[in-house]
């Protein structure tokens, strides 16, 4: 899956139009060879078979070999264009599977950088926590309280960084001002304080969920980035401003849509967060003001619980000083249900300020175990 060692790639053309010229020399150094099975592993299922068929006629060459081939006019195909990756040249940019391959490889470089930043922050936070625990105090109650407060702070930071590793980055916005904004579970910056990843709860991330083709809100393209572990597996594009996108010079659009990709994802015994596929009406509920009582109604399976948990994470982000002191109580019908949803908030970077309980556990120190008669159960629903 690491294509940074790729030098050049000449894509196949139809056997009816292939010129009768010498083919490009194949790589002599095995370390420079593209392993097609790895590339196929990063392509969405919809394009995998087509990509495998295309790979059978790929010809590979080193940069020097390709330069020689271009000079002698022996490259297959009529046109050649840069893929945007160092040393990779595509001779048929209209090939859909190849576009997906190149876009995935480009996003893999970005995601790899983000994980490097996450690892560095986690290492720094862990080291700071260890130093804080080892630091001696003057023995006064105030000094001990200060050290304990710092330990709680850094312990929460370490826990947060450990929990957000899965699908750290899941989206990208291409804006009308020619800038790109990556959206993820938490915010990340480099050593120069340049923003690399925007927290999905931040105001800057709202267009990722709210922008539409009717109201693009300055967004040309919204891209969903799917990952498995730290590997980008597919990208899904939505063009929201067609005229602006055409004028931007970027004509590559990949994918069938984020919701189709989420339906194809593997399921487990726990509820997954929907942070990458929140729809505009769901986002409006999640970001609703804190004041007052908010009631969300809907039939079974309409996403009420998922929206409520994401709203909890948003409120802890937007009103942390006010809410974290008292905490958030999540009440579920039974422990089986609470076990089903208990991984969502940690994955969103929030867990410490949340307590989950059933109605029979609301009074501290008491757990109700009595069973209701059937007629009472029917009335209570």
Secondary structure as GFF3:
##gff-version 3
##sequence-region A 1 381
A	DSSP	beta_strand	8	10	.	.	.	ID=ss1
A	DSSP	three_ten_helix	30	32	.	.	.	ID=ss2
A	DSSP	alpha_helix	36	41	.	.	.	ID=ss3
A	DSSP	alpha_helix	45	55	.	.	.	ID=ss4
A	DSSP	beta_strand	59	61	.	.	.	ID=ss5
A	DSSP	alpha_helix	63	72	.	.	.	ID=ss6
A	DSSP	beta_strand	81	82	.	.	.	ID=ss7
A	DSSP	beta_strand	89	90	.	.	.	ID=ss8
A	DSSP	alpha_helix	96	134	.	.	.	ID=ss9
A	DSSP	alpha_helix	141	163	.	.	.	ID=ss10
A	DSSP	beta_strand	169	175	.	.	.	ID=ss11
A	DSSP	beta_strand	180	184	.	.	.	ID=ss12
A	DSSP	beta_strand	188	189	.	.	.	ID=ss13
A	DSSP	beta_strand	195	199	.	.	.	ID=ss14
A	DSSP	three_ten_helix	203	205	.	.	.	ID=ss15
A	DSSP	alpha_helix	206	210	.	.	.	ID=ss16
A	DSSP	beta_strand	219	228	.	.	.	ID=ss17
A	DSSP	beta_strand	231	239	.	.	.	ID=ss18
A	DSSP	alpha_helix	242	247	.	.	.	ID=ss19
A	DSSP	alpha_helix	258	263	.	.	.	ID=ss20
A	DSSP	alpha_helix	280	286	.	.	.	ID=ss21
A	DSSP	alpha_helix	304	318	.	.	.	ID=ss22
A	DSSP	alpha_helix	320	323	.	.	.	ID=ss23
A	DSSP	beta_strand	328	332	.	.	.	ID=ss24
A	DSSP	alpha_helix	335	341	.	.	.	ID=ss25
A	DSSP	alpha_helix	344	347	.	.	.	ID=ss26
A	DSSP	beta_strand	354	358	.	.	.	ID=ss27
A	DSSP	three_ten_helix	359	361	.	.	.	ID=ss28
A	DSSP	alpha_helix	374	380	.	.	.	ID=ss29
###
